[in-house]
């Protein structure tokens, strides 16, 4: 059965639809494993590369600022492209752009051109945002009470690459030196191969396109909006839950990026080498994705609200633990960064489910892309100011501020639920 026949069957036959959903998740999982390898480069050595080339840690958060700004632009473009052409084209081209950006980072570092490096990091951001947006592909054909689980399957696949990537920093650094390249550029070589491979997987294999099938199903059944429209606004296909979900993810992104960005620099001040930095960041990224299967089931079972609140509390705890950690205490730093990843995971899955619940295929990818822009800009803000806060105050101050930021969406969630503006979908 070719792609057109599979699509036609899925529109009318629930069994064929479930089979296509399973096939879609398998392809998304493959792309996410590859994408995880790519995103680890910027997180692990981006700040170190900038600090080395600029000669000052004051601008150590600048790489995160740049590639998250690039992620914001690409999220907008991928969302618009997906709305018109489907997930396959939107996500495939987004990963391809990220791979090209990673290649440019290596060439810029090799030439010592700091302005070219900044531009390259901006383009590299397309890969990081596309990797996150791929989670939505798993929800297009999922039943409402199984959407968080579908998100979790896509996210947990990122774990292998995301954890392996930071722990390859040392050998990749040695390889780059053997090739006559700057040591910190090594992980971006891996990112280039990983992002380009993920793009090829999606462009070639994601047929039929799950979003285009879901769009056809919605058109044939005239499916209504799942959640109520935003207060005081017209029925536009975007419910209030989308705004609440966006708030949850924006706050958690600020918290996570701010603390994570400067942790390698903080560790460097206290004599930790590449191996320790790779271990801490690797465990942190693992905690961002590995709990997904459990978290997804909890979101579907107990509701989006409970998990969003729990995630905010975990982020606050992470900030407090990081603030109390002596710089030479590897154990406490690991604990803080693992909690940071877990809190981000809970809030991202809960927030994503809220957004999907509150949108229809007629508006979904465009809305998701716009929300991803906000998330990326939030990350850019967190990464951009993190170096300034640490240089002007301390890592402890930065950690406390980051922890509090993660909790800020909780009152919004509870207020929306209390006012009846939020439908908390869960299993019966």
N, C-alpha and C positions, 0 to 999 in steps of 0.2 A: 504494500500500500504506500503510494507516494505522499508527499507533504500535503497536497491539495485534498486528497482523499481522507487523510487523517484529520485535517481541519474540518472538512464537511461532516465527518462522523462525530467529531467531538462536539459540534454545535448542537446536534440533535440527540446524541446518545450519552447518558451520564457515565456508562461504563467506559466508553471510548474516551470521554473527557478525563476520567480518573487515570486511565492508562497514559494519556498525553501529559497529564500533570506529573506522573512519576518520571516519565522520560525527560520532561523539562527540568526537573530537579536534578537528575543525573548530570545533564549538560551544565547546569548552573554550578553544581558542585565542582566539576572539573575546572571550570573557569575561575572559581573562587580559590581553589588550591593554588593555581598559578598567580592569580592576583594578589594573594597573601604574600607571596615571595616578593612581589614588586613593591608593595606599600611599605615593607619593613625598611627599605633603604633610607628613605627620607626621615623616618622616625628615629632610626638608630644613629645615623652619622650626619644628618643634615646640619644640625647645630655645630657638630665638631668640625665639619668642613668649612662652614662660614667663619667660625672662630679662628681657625688656622689661617684662612686667606685674608681675613680682615685684621687679625692681630688683636682682637678685643672680644670679650664675652658679652659686652653690652649689647651686641647685635646678634647674639646666639639664637634668639628666637626668630630672626629674619627669614631663614629658610622655611620654617613652618608657616610664617605669614605669607610668603610668596606662593608656596605650593597649595595652601588652602585657598588663597585668592584665585589661583588657577583652577582649583577644584570647584569653586563657586561658579565661575564662568562656564566651565564644562558641564556642570550639573544642569544649569539653565538650558544649554544647547542640547544636551542629551535628552532632557525631558521633552523639549519641543520636537526633537527629531523622532523620539519614540512615539509621541502622540500621532504623528503623521505616518511613520514608516514601520513602527514596531520595535520591540525590544532588541531583536537581532541586529538591526542596523545601528540603532542608537548606542547600545552597549559595545558592540564590536568596534565601531569607530572611536568611541571614547577610550577604550583600552589601547588602540593603535596610537592615538595621540600621546598617551602616557608613555608608551614605549619610545616614541621619537624624542620626547622630552628627556627621558633617562639617558639616551645616547648623547644628547646635546649637553647634559650635565657633565658627563665624562670628558667630552671634548673641551668644554669650557674650563674645567678644572685643570686639564692637561696644559692648556695654553695660558693659564693664570689670569684669564679675563673675567673679572668679577662681575661686570655688567652682563656679559653673555651667560654667566652662571645664574644670575638672578632671573633672566628671561627663561632659561632652560628649566629652572625649578618651577616657574609659573606653568609651563607646558606640562611638566611631569605631574602636576597636580591633577590633570585629567584622569590619569590612571587611578589615583587614590579615590576620587569621587565616583568613578565608574565602578570600582570594586564594591563600594558601598551600595550604589544604586542597583547592582545586580540582584540584591536581596528581594527587590520588588518583583522580579520576574517569577519568583517562586510562589507569589501570592495570586497571580492573575487568574488561575483556574482553581484555586483552593476554596473550600467551603468556608463561610464566615467564621465558624468556631474552630477552624484549623489553620487560620492565617498565620498566627504567631508561630505555630509549629513549622509551617512552611518557611517562614523567615529564618527560623533557627537552623533548619537543615542547610540553607544557603550560607549562613554565617559560620556554622561550625566547620564547614569545609575550608574556610580561610585559615583555620588554626594551624594546619600542617605547614603551609608556606610561611605564615606570619611568625610562627615560633622558630622555624628553621632558619629564616632569613637573618635575624639578629645574631644568631650563634655562628653564622658564617662570616661575620665581620672580619675576624682575624685572618682566616685563610684567604678571603677575597682581597683583603688588604695586601697580603703577601703576593697574591697573583698580580694585582695592579702594579706593584713595585717591579715585579719581573717584566711586566709589559712596558715599563717606563712611564707609568701613570702615577698621579698622586695617590697615596695610600687610601684616603677617605673616599675616593671615587669608585673603589671596587664594588661595593654593594649596588651601585647604580648600573654596573654591567649586568648583574643578575636581574635587576628590575627591568631593563630593556628587553631581555629575552622573555621574561615572565609575562610582562604586559602584552607584548606583541603576540605571544602564543595564546594568551587568554582571548585576545581579539579574534584570532583565526578560529579558535574553537567555537565561539559564538556565531561568527559570520557563516561558518560552514555547516554547523550541526544544529543550530536552534531553528529547526524547520519541522512543522509549522510554527509560526511565531505565537507564543501563548497569549500575548496581549491582543493581537489581531483576532484570535479566536474568541477571547473573552469579549471583545468589542462586538463581534458578530452575535454572540449569545445574548448580550444585553440588548442589542437592536431587535433581535427576534422576539425576546420576551418582554421588552419594555420594562426592564428591571428598575425599581425605584431606588432612591438614595437610602442607604441603610440607616444613617443617623439623621437627626433633625438638622435643619439649616442653621447657620450662625444666627445668633440673636439679633433681631432687628433687620435682618438682611433677606434678600429674595432667595428663592430656591434656585441655586445656580449649579447644583451637583456637587457642592462642597459643604459638608456639615461642620458643625462647631467642633467636633472631635478632631478634625484636621488641624485646627488652630491650637488646640490643647496638646495634641501629639507633637506639633512643631515646637511648642514651648518646652516640653519635656526634653526633646532631643537637643535643642539649642543650649539649654542650661548645662546638660551633661557634657556636651562637646567642649564648652568653655572650660569646665572643671578638668576634664581629662587632658586636653591639649596643654593647658597652662602648666600643670604639674609635670606631665610626661616630658615636655619639651626640654625643660632645664634640669631634669634628673641626671642625664649623662654628664652635664657640665658640673653639677654639684658633686657627683661622684669623682670626677677628675680632680677637683680641689682637695679631695681627701685620699688621693693616692690609688684609687681603683683603676685597674687597667681595662683594656678592651674586653677581656674575658668576663670580668664582673659586670661591665656595662651591658654586654651582649646577653648575659644571664638574666639580669634584672629586666631589661626591656623585652627579652624573649618571653619571660614568664608573664610580664604585664600584657603583652599582646595575646598570649595564650589565654589569659583570663578575660580578655575582651571578647573572645570568640568561643573558647571551649565550653563554657557553661551554657551555650545557646540551646542545646537540645532539652536540657532540664528547664531553662528559663522559658523557652517557647511553650512547653507543656504547661508550665505554671501560669503563664499569661492566659492561655486558652482555658485552663481549668478554673483559676481563681479570679480572673478578670484583669483588664488593663490597668485599672486604677491602683489596685493593691501593689502591683509590681512596679508601677511608676513611683509610688511613694517609697517603697522599699529600696529601689535603686537610688533615689535621692539621699536617703539615710546612709546607705553604704558609701556613697561619694563623700559625704561629710565626714564619716569615720576615717576614710582614707586620708583626707586632708589633715586631720588631727594626728593620725599616726605618723605621717610624713613629717609634720612639723616637730614632733617629739623625737624623731630619729636622729641620733648622732651620725655625723657623716661617715664614720668608720664602721657603723653597724649595718652590715650587709643584710642581715636577717630582717631588721625592721624596715629597711628600704624595700626589700622584696615583699613584705607583708603589705606595706602601703600601696605599692604599685599593683599588686594582685587585687587588692580591694578596689582600687581605682578602675581596673579593667572590668571587674564583676559588676560594679555599680553602673558603669557605662553600658555594659551588655544588657542589664535589666531594663534600663531606661530606653535604650535604642529599640529593643524588641517591642516593648509596650507602646512606645511612641509610634513606631512603624505600623503596628496593628490598628491603633487609633486612626491614623491617616487613611489606611486602606478601608476601614469600616465606614468612614465618613465621605467617601468619594465613589464615583461611578466610572466605568471605562471612558465615558465621554469627556471626562476632565482629569482622570487619575494621573497619567504620566506627567502632564503639564503641571499639575498641582504638586506632585512628588518632586519634580525638578526644581520648582520654586522653593519648596521647603528645604531641599538639599542645598540650595544657594544660601539660605539663611544659616543652615548648619555649618557650611564651609566658612562663611563670614564670621560666625561665632568662633570657630576654631582659629581663624586668622587673627581675630582680636586676642584670643587667649594666648596664642603663640607669640604674637607681636609684642604684647606688654609683659610677657613672662620674664624676658631678659632684663627689662627695665626695672621691674619690681625686685627681682633678685639682686641686681646690681645696686639699687637704691636702698634696699632693706636687707632681706635675707631669704633663703630658701624656705625657712619656716613660715615667714609671712606670706610668701607666695602660696604655700600649701594650704594655709588656713583660708585665704581668700578663695582659692580654687575649690576647697571643700564646701564653703558656704554657697558658692555659685551653683554647685550641683543640687542644692536643696531648694533653690528659688522657685522652681516650677511646681513644687508640691502644693503651695496655697492655690495656684491657678487650677490644678487638677481638682482639688477638693471643692473649690468654689463652683466650678462648672458642674460637678456632680450634684452638689447641693441645690443649685438652681435648676436642675433638670435639663441642662443643655448638653449633657454628655451621656451617650448610651454605652454602658460598659458591657460589651459582648463577652459571653463566656459559654462554656459547655453547659448543657442542661443537666 
